[in-house]
Amino acid sequence: MTDRWGVIADDVTGACDVAAELRELGLDVAVVLGVPQPADIPRGVDAVVVGLGARTAPRERAVAESLAAAAALREAGAGRWYQKYCSTFDSTDEGMIGPVAEALVDAGGHRASVGTPATPHADRTVYRGHLFVGDRLLSESPLAHHPLTPMTDPDLVRVLSRQTTRPVALLDRRALGEGADAVAGRLAHASGHVIADALDDADLDVLADAIETAGDRVLPGGGAGLITALARRIRPSGDGAVEREHPEAGGDLVIAGSASARTREQLAAAGGPTVEIGALDADARPDDVVATALDGIRADLAAGRVPVVSAGHDEVAIAFAQGRLGVARAAAAVEAVLAEIARRSVAELGVRRLLVAGGETSGAVTRALGVRSLRLTRRVDPGVAWATGRASAVAGEPVVGVLLKSGNFGGVDLFTRAWEVAP
């Protein structure tokens, strides 16, 4: 069938965010990591989510990978595309949200893209085109200081206009108040891009109804909120009790690559990290850093503790390393070390369940393990769920349980509570 939703997410944690919410609706959801071949995409599921590594990629690569994913989804029978981007619109003026939307609009024969990053369950809302994180404008939130995608402008029409030559219009909340039929009428004449306000799920439901009526004229996109509203119109194909592979008994491991405020709180609640990875050391002597980290993990596992490996969250130290190495090189050095620690922990120490915080870190870890697809098992918090997959880069290809989360997601006690429902 060609009417299944195929979600094209710009990173791994964004894919898992969507999949967690769709799974909560009782849908059977598959997550495919990286650019898939049609044969990689399961046919007997309600929705397929592709997790790319495109959020901070050069535009040309982001567009090419998104188009390749869309083509594979269509060939595999998931021909209704949704462009998933972050609920905080993480994208600089050189970013990929606008160019990818344009490419997918053209490839799908649509007239316009329409969407919103608003995700009320994650406290992300849009009003008069301005994105709020909780009760603060995006530009007044910690996202304003993100090392790779600092969000200093909360006006999404302005932000998107700087990424595209096509017109960007606002569908404000007053228009949503006119009802789905009126909104569908507006979308029928739209071109370029439309950013929509949304303060709650009711707003998203109006927009979803309008998108359904508009049909192929528009490409929907945004955060997990809107695709969840669209998915509320799907009848699950089964009872949600699909048999899944489960990991063998083994050790647990937390890898926190995110420097977000919420991840810092989660680290503190867990008692702090076992090992901290500094960018300068990771760049200069990665093998030694990995070996030292494995010693600490081994000791914790032997003592019955869950080891926690952190990228370090001292802002002064991070800034110093970025000044010495540059932002991109510092980040790449840490991600490479964290990914190798994860791989060797599974291969050598018997770790079978990993909780990974941070989008870039999650992508690096899953690539290092050779995990190409995931099946969702249990939602823990909004946008946060456990999944299972095979670590094909490890001898024997063991099944591993992974919880891949955006740095800002999850309750403060997630690093200790998540294990209660782990596969």
C-alpha positions in Angstrom: 0.0 0.0 0.0 1.2 3.5 -0.7 -0.8 5.4 1.9 1.4 4.5 4.9 3.2 7.4 6.4 6.9 7.5 5.7 8.6 10.0 8.1 11.9 11.5 7.1 13.6 12.7 10.2 16.8 14.8 10.2 18.4 12.9 13.0 18.2 9.6 15.0 16.7 11.0 18.2 14.1 12.9 16.1 13.1 9.6 14.5 12.8 7.9 17.9 10.8 10.9 19.2 8.2 10.4 16.5 8.2 6.6 16.8 7.7 6.8 20.6 4.5 8.9 20.1 3.2 6.8 17.3 3.8 3.6 19.3 1.8 5.2 22.2 -1.1 5.3 19.8 -0.9 1.6 19.4 0.7 1.7 15.9 3.4 -0.7 14.9 6.3 1.5 14.0 9.7 0.6 12.4 12.7 2.9 12.6 15.4 2.6 9.8 18.7 4.4 10.5 20.6 6.0 7.6 19.6 6.2 4.0 17.6 3.0 3.3 17.2 0.7 0.4 13.6 -0.3 -0.3 14.4 -3.8 0.9 15.5 -2.3 4.3 11.9 -1.0 4.9 9.5 -3.4 6.6 6.2 -3.8 4.7 3.9 -5.0 7.5 4.0 -2.0 9.8 1.7 1.0 10.2 4.4 3.6 9.8 8.1 3.8 8.9 10.4 6.4 10.3 13.8 7.0 8.7 16.5 8.6 10.9 19.1 10.4 8.9 22.1 12.4 10.1 21.2 15.5 8.3 20.5 18.2 10.9 23.9 19.7 10.8 25.0 18.3 7.4 25.9 20.5 4.4 22.7 21.4 2.5 23.6 19.3 -0.6 24.1 16.2 1.5 21.0 16.7 3.5 18.9 17.2 0.4 20.4 14.2 -1.4 19.9 11.9 1.6 16.3 13.1 2.2 15.4 12.5 -1.5 17.0 9.1 -1.4 15.0 8.2 1.7 11.8 9.5 0.2 12.3 7.4 -3.0 13.0 4.3 -1.0 9.9 4.9 1.2 7.7 5.3 -1.9 9.0 2.2 -3.5 8.3 0.3 -0.2 4.7 1.4 -0.1 5.1 4.4 2.4 4.3 7.1 0.0 2.9 9.7 2.3 5.9 11.7 3.4 6.4 13.8 6.5 9.5 16.0 7.0 10.4 15.7 10.6 12.6 18.4 12.1 13.4 19.5 15.6 10.7 20.9 17.9 13.1 23.8 18.5 13.7 24.3 14.8 17.5 23.7 15.2 18.8 25.1 12.0 21.1 28.0 11.1 20.7 30.4 8.2 22.8 27.9 6.2 20.5 25.1 7.5 18.6 22.4 5.8 15.0 22.7 6.8 14.0 25.0 3.9 16.1 23.3 1.2 14.9 19.8 2.1 11.3 21.0 2.2 11.7 22.4 -1.3 13.3 19.3 -2.6 10.5 17.0 -1.2 7.8 19.3 -2.4 9.2 19.1 -5.9 9.8 15.4 -5.8 6.3 14.7 -4.5 4.5 16.9 -6.9 3.2 19.1 -4.1 2.5 22.8 -4.2 3.7 23.9 -0.8 5.1 22.6 2.5 3.0 23.2 5.6 4.0 22.5 9.2 4.9 23.5 12.7 7.5 22.4 15.2 4.9 22.9 17.9 4.9 19.8 20.2 2.7 20.6 23.2 3.6 17.5 25.2 7.3 18.7 25.1 6.2 22.2 26.0 7.1 23.6 22.5 4.4 26.0 21.1 4.2 28.5 18.3 2.2 31.7 18.6 2.2 34.4 15.9 5.0 32.6 14.3 7.2 32.7 17.4 8.5 29.5 18.9 8.3 29.1 22.7 10.2 26.7 24.9 8.0 26.5 28.0 7.1 30.2 28.8 10.3 31.6 27.2 10.9 32.6 23.6 13.3 30.2 21.8 15.9 33.0 21.8 15.7 33.2 25.6 16.0 29.5 26.2 19.2 27.4 26.5 18.9 26.6 22.8 20.2 30.1 22.0 23.6 28.8 23.1 23.6 25.5 21.3 27.2 24.9 20.1 26.2 23.8 16.6 22.8 25.4 15.9 22.4 28.4 18.2 18.7 29.6 17.9 18.8 33.4 18.5 15.7 34.3 16.5 12.3 33.0 17.6 10.5 34.3 14.5 10.2 31.1 12.4 8.9 33.0 9.3 12.1 35.0 9.4 14.3 32.0 10.1 12.9 30.0 7.3 12.9 32.9 4.9 16.6 33.1 5.3 17.0 29.5 4.1 14.8 29.7 1.0 14.0 31.9 -2.0 10.3 30.7 -2.0 7.6 32.7 -0.1 7.0 31.9 3.6 3.6 32.6 5.0 2.1 32.3 8.5 -1.0 30.4 9.3 -1.9 32.1 12.6 -4.1 30.9 15.4 -7.0 33.1 14.3 -7.1 31.2 11.0 -7.0 27.9 12.8 -10.0 29.1 14.8 -12.0 29.3 11.6 -12.0 25.5 11.4 -10.4 22.8 9.3 -12.4 23.4 6.2 -11.4 27.1 6.1 -7.8 26.2 6.7 -7.9 23.6 3.9 -9.2 26.3 1.6 -6.2 28.4 2.5 -3.8 25.5 1.9 -5.4 24.8 -1.5 -4.0 28.2 -2.7 -0.7 28.1 -0.8 2.7 28.0 -2.4 6.2 28.0 -1.0 6.1 27.3 2.7 3.5 27.8 5.4 4.4 27.9 9.1 1.5 27.3 11.5 0.8 28.4 15.0 -0.2 25.8 17.5 -0.7 26.1 21.3 -2.3 22.7 22.0 -3.3 19.4 20.5 -6.7 20.9 19.5 -4.8 23.3 17.2 -2.8 20.4 15.8 -5.9 18.4 15.1 -7.5 21.3 13.1 -4.3 21.5 11.1 -4.2 17.7 10.6 -7.8 17.7 9.4 -7.0 20.5 6.9 -3.9 18.7 5.6 -5.9 15.5 5.1 -8.5 17.5 3.1 -5.7 19.3 1.1 -4.2 15.9 0.2 -1.3 15.8 -2.2 -1.3 19.6 -2.6 0.8 20.0 0.5 3.8 18.3 2.1 3.4 18.2 5.9 6.3 18.6 8.3 7.5 19.8 11.7 7.9 18.3 15.1 6.4 15.1 16.6 3.2 16.9 17.5 1.8 17.3 14.0 2.6 13.8 12.8 1.1 12.4 16.0 -2.1 14.4 15.2 -2.1 13.0 11.6 -1.5 9.5 13.0 -4.5 9.8 15.3 -6.5 9.3 12.0 -4.9 5.9 11.4 -6.5 2.6 12.5 -3.8 0.3 13.8 -3.4 -2.8 11.6 -3.0 -5.1 14.6 -3.2 -5.2 18.3 0.2 -3.6 18.9 1.5 -6.9 20.4 4.0 -7.7 17.6 6.7 -10.1 18.6 10.1 -8.4 19.0 13.6 -9.6 19.5 14.9 -9.0 23.0 18.5 -8.6 24.2 20.1 -11.3 26.2 20.9 -10.5 29.8 23.9 -8.2 30.1 25.2 -4.9 31.4 23.6 -1.5 31.1 25.3 1.7 30.1 24.5 5.4 29.9 26.3 7.6 27.3 25.5 11.3 27.7 26.9 13.3 24.8 24.4 16.2 25.1 25.3 19.4 26.9 21.7 20.4 27.3 20.4 21.8 30.6 18.0 18.7 31.0 20.9 16.3 30.4 22.9 18.0 33.1 20.0 17.6 35.5 19.7 14.0 34.6 23.4 13.4 35.2 23.2 15.1 38.6 20.1 13.0 39.6 22.0 9.8 38.6 24.9 10.8 40.9 27.2 12.1 38.2 29.3 10.4 35.5 31.7 7.5 36.0 33.9 8.9 33.2 34.1 12.3 31.6 35.4 12.7 28.1 37.2 15.9 27.3 37.5 17.1 23.7 41.2 17.9 23.9 42.1 14.5 25.2 39.7 12.8 22.8 41.4 14.6 19.9 45.0 14.0 21.0 44.9 10.5 22.4 41.6 8.8 21.6 42.8 5.2 22.2 44.0 6.0 25.7 40.8 7.8 26.5 38.7 4.8 25.3 40.8 2.4 27.3 40.5 4.4 30.5 36.8 4.7 30.0 36.4 0.9 29.6 38.3 0.4 32.8 35.8 2.6 34.7 32.8 0.9 33.0 34.2 -2.6 33.8 34.6 -1.6 37.5 31.0 -0.3 37.7 29.5 -3.3 36.0 31.4 -5.6 38.4 30.0 -3.7 41.4 26.5 -3.9 40.0 26.3 -0.2 39.1 25.1 1.4 35.9 28.1 3.2 34.5 27.6 6.7 33.1 30.0 8.2 30.5 29.6 11.9 29.9 31.0 14.3 27.3 31.7 16.8 30.0 29.4 19.7 30.8 31.8 22.4 32.2 31.0 25.3 29.9 34.4 26.9 30.4 36.2 23.7 29.5 34.0 23.2 26.5 34.5 26.7 25.3 38.3 26.4 25.7 38.4 23.1 23.7 36.3 24.6 21.0 38.6 27.6 20.9 41.6 25.3 20.4 40.1 22.8 18.0 37.1 24.6 16.5 33.5 23.6 17.2 33.2 20.9 14.5 36.5 19.2 15.3 35.9 19.2 19.1 32.5 17.7 18.6 33.7 15.1 16.1 36.5 14.0 18.4 34.2 13.4 21.4 31.5 11.7 19.3 34.1 9.3 17.8 35.4 8.3 21.3 31.9 7.9 22.7 30.9 5.7 19.8 34.0 3.5 20.2 33.3 3.2 23.9 29.8 2.0 23.1 31.0 -0.5 20.5 33.7 -2.0 22.7 31.4 -2.1 25.7 29.0 -4.3 23.8 31.7 -6.4 22.1 34.0 -6.9 25.1 32.1 -6.1 28.3 28.7 -7.7 27.6 26.7 -4.5 27.7 23.3 -5.1 26.1 21.2 -2.1 26.9 22.3 1.5 26.2 20.7 4.8 27.1 22.2 7.5 24.8 21.5 11.2 25.3 22.1 13.6 22.4 21.2 13.5 18.7 24.7 13.5 17.3 25.9 11.0 19.9 23.0 8.7 19.2 23.8 8.7 15.5 27.5 8.0 16.1 26.7 5.2 18.6 24.2 3.4 16.3 26.6 3.7 13.3 29.5 2.3 15.4 27.3 -0.7 16.5 26.0 -1.3 13.0 22.4 -0.9 14.1 20.4 -0.3 10.9 16.8 -0.7 12.1 14.9 -0.5 15.4 11.5 -1.8 16.6 9.9 0.2 19.4 9.1 -1.6 22.6 8.1 0.7 25.4 7.6 4.5 25.7 9.2 5.9 28.9 8.4 9.6 28.6 7.0 11.8 25.9 9.3 11.4 22.9 11.4 8.8 24.7 11.1 5.1 24.2 13.1 1.9 24.3 13.8 0.0 21.1 15.7 -3.1 20.0 18.0 -3.8 17.1 20.9 -5.9 16.0 24.5 -4.7 16.5 25.8 -5.9 13.1 29.3 -4.4 13.7 29.8 -6.7 16.7 30.7 -10.4 16.5 27.6 -12.5 16.7 25.4 -9.5 15.9 23.8 -9.4 19.4 20.4 -7.8 19.9 20.7 -4.7 21.9 18.2 -2.5 23.7 18.7 1.2 23.0 17.0 4.4 24.3 18.0 7.2 22.0 16.9 10.6 23.3 17.2 14.2 22.5 19.3 16.0 25.1 16.3 18.1 26.3 13.9 15.2 26.6 12.9 13.0 29.5 12.2 13.4 33.2 15.0 14.4 35.6 15.2 10.9 36.9 15.3 9.2 33.5 18.8 7.8 33.8 17.7 5.7 36.8 14.0 5.2 36.1 14.3 4.0 32.4 15.8 0.7 33.4 12.5 -0.4 35.0 10.9 -0.9 31.6 13.9 -1.6 29.5 13.6 -4.6 27.1 
